[in-house]
Amino acid sequence: MTLEFNELESDALAEVFNMGIGRAAQALNRMVSDTVDLTVPKVLILPQVEAAELIAQEIDDVVNAVTQEFTGDFCGNAILMFPREQSLNLVRTLLQDDVPLETLTELEQEALIEVGNVILNACFGTVTNVLNFDCDISTPQFIQGTASEINSSGNSNAEWAMYIQVKFSLTHKNIHGFVTFIMDIDSAARFQEGIRKFIGNIGTGAGVRRQA
């Protein structure tokens, strides 16, 4: 099965995820009191193995990640990833640098799970609301490994995937990470149907406006 998004659908898809990641950025901003810069979402339909390798080109070190599985109208995985050193910087920022470095490992997983829960739910919740999808998202799980291993951990039976990636960074701190959504081709097709309805609603004046 193959799937292609035309230019209008691709633009609408980017707009929808911009809404979601924008809400996530606001949530992260409140947690760390810093400006969050975002890239335009990268959306690709490609073999699952290539999707797993893409982020490895950006992060060639050990990755700390929070992953959540979503099920319902479409299924897949949402993943928040940080290079190991960046995750330590983030934890120290959240704790306002008042914890010794050797103690951070005891708190790191708990802190990152909380960050992941806030960011992924803000992003995913906005997207599903805008597209009128009914989906459930699982309890966040901490996972560590290479970027390729982490991105391969979900949808292992899917030959193709819709891969959505956003890179974000904190302006005044040495922290950057990635949010990715991976779903199999059948879920991507249902997602495309939602995008088409979203476009149709905009055409009839029933679209969802971006929140300030």
C-alpha positions as CSV (number, residue, x, y, z in Angstrom):
1,M,0.0,0.0,0.0
2,T,1.3,3.4,-0.9
3,L,0.1,6.8,0.4
4,E,0.8,10.3,-0.8
5,F,-0.2,13.7,0.5
6,N,-0.7,16.4,-2.1
7,E,0.6,19.9,-1.5
8,L,-2.6,21.2,0.1
9,E,-2.8,18.2,2.4
10,S,0.9,18.5,3.3
11,D,0.4,22.2,4.2
12,A,-2.7,21.4,6.3
13,L,-0.8,18.6,8.0
14,A,2.0,20.9,8.9
15,E,-0.5,23.5,10.2
16,V,-2.2,21.0,12.4
17,F,1.0,19.8,14.0
18,N,2.2,23.4,14.3
19,M,-0.9,24.0,16.5
20,G,-0.1,20.9,18.5
21,I,3.6,21.6,19.0
22,G,2.9,25.2,19.7
23,R,0.8,24.2,22.7
24,A,3.5,21.8,23.7
25,A,6.1,24.6,23.5
26,Q,3.9,26.8,25.7
27,A,3.8,24.0,28.3
28,L,7.6,23.5,28.2
29,N,8.1,27.3,28.4
30,R,6.1,27.4,31.7
31,M,8.2,24.5,33.1
32,V,11.6,25.9,32.3
33,S,10.9,29.7,32.0
34,D,12.7,30.0,28.6
35,T,11.7,30.7,25.0
36,V,11.2,27.5,23.0
37,D,12.2,27.6,19.3
38,L,10.6,25.1,16.9
39,T,11.3,23.8,13.4
40,V,8.6,23.4,10.8
41,P,7.3,19.8,11.1
42,K,9.0,17.3,8.8
43,V,6.4,14.9,7.4
44,L,7.5,11.8,5.4
45,I,5.9,8.6,4.2
46,L,8.7,6.0,4.1
47,P,9.7,2.5,5.1
48,Q,9.7,1.9,8.8
49,V,13.4,1.0,8.9
50,E,14.2,4.4,7.3
51,A,12.0,6.2,9.7
52,A,14.0,4.6,12.6
53,E,17.3,5.7,11.0
54,L,16.3,9.3,10.3
55,I,16.6,10.6,13.8
56,A,19.9,8.7,14.2
57,Q,21.4,11.1,11.7
58,E,20.5,14.0,14.1
59,I,21.5,12.2,17.3
60,D,24.5,9.8,17.2
61,D,24.7,9.4,21.0
62,V,22.8,7.6,23.6
63,V,19.2,8.9,23.8
64,N,16.9,9.3,26.7
65,A,13.3,9.2,25.6
66,V,9.7,9.2,26.8
67,T,7.3,7.2,24.6
68,Q,3.5,6.9,24.6
69,E,1.4,4.6,22.5
70,F,-1.8,6.0,21.0
71,T,-4.8,3.8,20.0
72,G,-8.3,4.4,18.6
73,D,-9.2,6.0,15.3
74,F,-5.5,5.7,14.4
75,C,-2.6,4.0,16.2
76,G,1.1,4.6,16.6
77,N,3.7,6.0,18.9
78,A,4.6,9.5,20.2
79,I,8.2,9.9,21.3
80,L,10.0,12.7,23.0
81,M,13.8,12.3,22.7
82,F,16.9,14.0,24.1
83,P,20.6,13.3,23.7
84,R,21.8,12.0,27.1
85,E,23.7,15.2,28.0
86,Q,20.7,17.4,27.0
87,S,18.4,15.4,29.3
88,L,20.7,16.0,32.2
89,N,20.7,19.7,31.4
90,L,17.0,19.8,31.3
91,V,16.6,18.0,34.6
92,R,19.1,20.5,36.2
93,T,17.0,23.4,34.7
94,L,13.8,22.0,36.1
95,L,15.4,21.6,39.5
96,Q,17.0,25.0,39.2
97,D,20.5,23.7,39.4
98,D,20.3,23.0,43.1
99,V,21.0,19.2,42.9
100,P,24.5,17.8,42.7
101,L,25.3,16.2,39.3
102,E,25.8,12.7,40.8
103,T,22.3,12.8,42.2
104,L,20.6,13.7,38.9
105,T,20.5,10.1,37.7
106,E,18.1,9.2,40.5
107,L,15.7,11.9,39.5
108,E,16.2,11.9,35.8
109,Q,13.7,9.3,34.7
110,E,10.9,10.8,36.9
111,A,11.6,14.3,35.6
112,L,11.8,13.3,32.0
113,I,8.6,11.3,32.2
114,E,6.8,14.3,33.6
115,V,8.2,16.5,30.8
116,G,7.2,13.9,28.2
117,N,3.7,13.6,29.6
118,V,3.1,17.3,29.5
119,I,4.6,17.9,26.0
120,L,3.3,14.8,24.2
121,N,-0.2,15.2,25.7
122,A,-0.3,18.9,24.8
123,C,0.7,18.2,21.2
124,F,-1.3,15.0,20.7
125,G,-4.4,16.3,22.4
126,T,-4.5,19.4,20.2
127,V,-4.0,17.4,17.0
128,T,-6.8,14.9,17.8
129,N,-9.2,17.7,18.9
130,V,-8.6,19.7,15.7
131,L,-9.1,16.6,13.5
132,N,-12.0,15.3,15.6
133,F,-10.3,11.9,16.3
134,D,-11.1,9.7,19.3
135,C,-7.8,8.3,20.6
136,D,-6.4,7.1,23.9
137,I,-2.8,7.6,24.9
138,S,-1.0,5.3,27.2
139,T,1.0,6.0,30.4
140,P,4.4,7.5,29.5
141,Q,7.4,5.2,29.6
142,F,11.1,6.0,29.9
143,I,13.4,4.3,27.5
144,Q,17.1,4.6,26.8
145,G,19.1,3.5,23.8
146,T,20.3,4.6,20.4
147,A,17.9,6.8,18.4
148,S,17.4,4.1,15.8
149,E,16.5,1.5,18.6
150,I,14.0,3.9,20.2
151,N,12.3,4.7,16.9
152,S,12.1,1.0,16.0
153,S,10.5,0.1,19.3
154,G,6.9,0.7,18.1
155,N,5.0,-0.5,15.1
156,S,7.6,-3.2,14.5
157,N,5.3,-5.1,12.2
158,A,4.7,-2.1,9.9
159,E,6.6,-2.0,6.7
160,W,5.7,1.6,6.0
161,A,5.2,4.6,8.4
162,M,4.1,8.2,8.4
163,Y,7.0,9.9,10.2
164,I,6.5,13.4,11.7
165,Q,9.4,15.1,13.4
166,V,9.8,18.5,15.1
167,K,13.1,19.7,16.5
168,F,12.9,22.2,19.4
169,S,15.5,24.1,21.5
170,L,15.6,26.4,24.5
171,T,17.0,29.8,23.5
172,H,19.1,30.5,26.5
173,K,20.1,27.0,27.5
174,N,22.0,24.3,25.9
175,I,19.0,22.0,25.5
176,H,17.4,20.6,22.4
177,G,15.3,17.6,21.6
178,F,12.9,16.0,19.2
179,V,9.2,15.1,19.1
180,T,8.3,12.3,16.7
181,F,5.0,10.6,15.8
182,I,5.2,7.3,14.0
183,M,2.2,5.4,12.7
184,D,1.7,2.6,10.2
185,I,0.4,3.2,6.7
186,D,-3.2,2.2,7.5
187,S,-3.4,4.7,10.4
188,A,-1.7,7.2,8.1
189,A,-4.5,6.7,5.6
190,R,-7.1,7.4,8.3
191,F,-5.1,10.4,9.4
192,Q,-5.2,11.6,5.8
193,E,-9.0,11.4,5.8
194,G,-9.0,13.6,8.8
195,I,-6.8,16.1,7.1
196,R,-9.1,16.2,4.1
197,K,-12.1,16.9,6.4
198,F,-10.1,19.6,8.1
199,I,-9.4,21.2,4.8
200,G,-13.1,21.0,3.8
201,N,-14.2,22.6,7.1
202,I,-11.8,25.5,6.5
203,G,-13.4,25.9,3.0
204,T,-16.8,26.1,4.6
205,G,-15.7,28.5,7.4
206,A,-15.9,25.8,10.0
207,G,-12.2,25.3,10.6
208,V,-10.5,25.5,13.9
209,R,-8.7,28.8,14.6
210,R,-5.2,28.8,16.1
211,Q,-5.3,29.6,19.8
212,A,-3.2,32.5,21.0
